[in-house]
Amino acid sequence: MSKFGEKLCFILTWITQGSNYLSAYGYGVMHRMHHAFADTEKDPHSPKYDPNPLAMMWRTKNIYQQINKQKIAIEEKFTKNVPQWKSFDKFASSWYSRIGWGAFYTVFFIIFAEYWWHWLLLPVAILMAPIHGMIINWFGHIYGYVNFKVNDTSKNLFRFDWLMLGEGYHNNHHKFGGRANFGGVRWHEIDVTYMIMLLLEKLGWIKMNRVMATPKREI
């Protein structure tokens, strides 16, 4: 995308993720490391090396912060072409921003929550990012089915990924890490996020690199 579009996405990410804001740089680098070192001791998030999902996500948080604040040495292959906006990341990742969003969510619930059980959704709103990470990186390496034999434990969580909008096809993604469409291997695997990307491309807002055709499943 253009540099303007890139910065606009940073801002829109902060608006839509709120207290869950994740730096494109910090997460992008960590995600590349996850693929390179999947299910080894160097993997930023693998259920093989933590006793429970909360411990895994806490370790992930620490590694993410070290990467984002550039406190650890990272090989250039993991940082190449990853978008970064240091000043905005510093603001959007600050406790002032996160607490401010949390306060906004609380006021929103005070105004609009009509039943007691609505309040159960407040911690979900505040902690959506670690919940999402836990679903994919813990349960997506334990439960589900596989289309491809890979050198890790990645699995496809759902037949139709209604919850993660395509990211639940984790085995497909680990087999073809550079492919934008996580689904499409079986008839029921529909990657909703990829459909959105196709629309954005038709509007001229992004351009995707198509590295391969639809793969055939091996299992």
C-alpha positions in Angstrom: 0.0 0.0 0.0 1.1 3.6 -0.2 2.9 5.3 2.7 -0.3 7.3 3.4 -2.4 4.2 3.4 0.2 2.5 5.7 0.0 5.3 8.3 -3.8 5.4 8.0 -3.9 1.7 8.8 -1.8 2.4 12.0 -4.3 5.0 13.1 -7.3 2.8 12.2 -5.7 -0.1 14.0 -5.5 2.0 17.2 -9.1 3.1 16.8 -10.5 -0.4 16.2 -8.2 -2.4 18.6 -8.2 0.3 21.3 -6.7 -1.2 24.5 -5.6 -4.2 22.5 -3.4 -2.2 20.1 -0.6 -4.3 18.6 2.4 -2.7 16.7 2.6 -3.9 13.1 6.4 -3.9 13.6 6.4 -5.8 16.9 3.8 -8.3 15.9 5.1 -8.7 12.3 8.6 -9.5 13.5 7.4 -11.9 16.1 5.1 -13.7 13.6 8.0 -14.3 11.3 10.0 -15.7 14.2 7.1 -18.0 15.0 7.1 -19.4 11.5 10.9 -19.8 11.4 11.1 -21.5 14.8 7.7 -23.1 15.2 7.4 -25.4 18.2 11.1 -25.0 19.1 12.5 -23.2 22.1 13.0 -20.1 20.0 9.3 -19.9 19.2 7.7 -16.8 20.8 4.5 -18.8 21.4 4.2 -22.6 21.4 2.1 -24.8 23.8 5.1 -27.2 24.0 7.1 -25.0 26.4 4.5 -23.6 28.7 2.2 -25.4 31.3 -0.9 -23.4 30.3 -2.2 -20.8 27.8 -1.8 -17.9 30.3 1.9 -18.7 30.8 2.4 -18.9 27.1 0.7 -15.5 26.5 2.7 -13.9 29.2 5.9 -15.1 27.6 4.6 -13.9 24.2 3.9 -10.4 25.7 7.5 -10.1 27.0 9.0 -11.1 23.7 6.7 -8.8 21.8 7.7 -5.8 24.0 11.4 -6.6 23.7 11.0 -6.7 19.9 8.9 -3.6 19.7 11.2 -1.6 22.0 14.2 -3.1 20.1 15.8 -4.4 23.3 16.9 -7.6 21.7 19.0 -8.3 18.6 16.9 -9.5 15.7 18.2 -10.9 12.4 17.6 -8.7 9.4 15.5 -11.3 7.6 12.8 -10.9 10.3 12.7 -7.1 10.1 13.0 -6.5 6.3 10.1 -4.5 4.9 8.1 -4.7 8.1 6.2 -1.3 8.5 7.2 0.8 11.5 6.0 4.1 13.0 8.0 4.4 16.2 6.4 7.6 17.6 2.9 6.4 17.0 3.6 3.0 18.4 5.0 4.5 21.5 1.8 6.5 22.0 -0.7 3.8 21.0 1.1 1.1 23.1 1.4 3.4 26.2 -0.5 2.7 29.4 -2.1 6.1 29.0 -3.7 4.9 25.8 -4.7 1.4 27.1 -6.2 2.7 30.4 -8.0 5.5 28.5 -9.6 2.9 26.2 -10.5 0.8 29.1 -12.2 3.7 30.8 -14.1 4.5 27.6 -15.3 0.9 27.3 -16.5 1.0 31.0 -18.4 4.2 30.4 -19.9 2.7 27.3 -21.1 -0.3 29.3 -22.5 1.9 32.0 -24.6 3.7 29.4 -25.7 0.8 27.2 -25.5 -2.4 29.3 -29.1 -3.5 30.1 -28.5 -6.8 31.8 -25.9 -8.1 34.3 -24.5 -10.6 31.8 -23.6 -7.8 29.4 -20.8 -6.9 31.8 -19.2 -10.3 31.2 -18.2 -8.9 27.7 -16.3 -6.0 29.2 -13.1 -8.0 30.0 -13.4 -9.6 26.6 -13.3 -6.1 25.0 -10.4 -5.0 27.1 -8.4 -8.3 26.6 -9.4 -9.3 23.0 -5.8 -9.4 21.7 -4.4 -11.9 24.2 -7.7 -13.9 23.9 -7.2 -14.0 20.1 -3.6 -15.0 20.5 -4.4 -17.7 22.9 -7.1 -19.2 20.6 -4.7 -19.4 17.6 -1.3 -20.1 19.2 -2.4 -22.4 21.9 -5.6 -24.2 20.8 -4.6 -23.9 17.1 -1.6 -26.1 17.9 -3.5 -28.7 19.9 -7.0 -29.1 18.4 -8.4 -29.4 14.9 -7.5 -31.2 11.6 -4.6 -31.0 9.2 -4.4 -30.8 5.4 -0.6 -30.9 5.2 2.2 -32.6 7.0 4.4 -29.8 8.5 7.3 -29.7 11.0 5.1 -28.4 13.8 1.8 -29.0 15.5 -0.3 -26.4 13.7 -3.9 -27.4 13.0 -7.0 -26.0 11.3 -9.3 -25.2 14.2 -12.7 -24.9 12.4 -14.3 -26.4 9.3 -15.7 -23.0 8.6 -13.8 -20.3 10.5 -16.6 -18.1 11.7 -14.6 -17.0 14.8 -11.2 -16.0 13.5 -12.4 -15.0 10.0 -9.8 -17.3 8.3 -6.9 -17.3 10.7 -8.2 -20.5 12.2 -6.9 -22.3 9.2 -3.6 -22.5 10.9 -2.2 -25.7 9.4 -2.8 -24.2 5.9 -1.0 -21.0 6.9 2.0 -22.8 8.3 2.4 -24.9 5.2 2.2 -21.8 2.9 3.2 -18.8 5.1 3.5 -16.4 2.2 0.0 -17.1 0.8 -2.6 -14.4 1.5 -5.5 -16.8 1.4 -5.5 -19.1 4.4 -8.5 -21.1 3.2 -9.4 -22.5 -0.2 -7.8 -25.9 0.3 -11.2 -27.6 1.0 -14.6 -26.4 -0.2 -15.7 -25.3 3.3 -12.5 -23.3 4.1 -13.5 -19.7 3.4 -11.1 -17.0 4.5 -13.3 -14.0 5.1 -10.3 -11.7 5.7 -8.9 -12.7 2.3 -12.3 -11.7 0.7 -11.9 -8.3 2.4 -8.4 -8.0 1.0 -9.6 -8.8 -2.5 -12.2 -6.0 -2.2 -9.5 -3.5 -1.0 -7.3 -4.5 -4.0 -10.2 -3.9 -6.4 -10.6 -0.4 -4.8 -6.9 0.2 -5.5 -6.0 0.6 -1.8 -3.7 -2.4 -1.6 -1.8 -4.7 -4.0 -1.2 -8.3 -3.0 1.8 -10.4 -4.0 0.4 -13.7 -5.4 3.1 -16.3 -4.8 1.2 -19.5 -5.7 -2.0 -21.0 -7.0 -4.5 -22.9 -4.8 -2.6 -25.8 -3.2 -3.8 -29.4 -3.1 -4.2 -31.0 0.4 -1.8 -33.9 1.1 -3.8 -35.7 3.8 
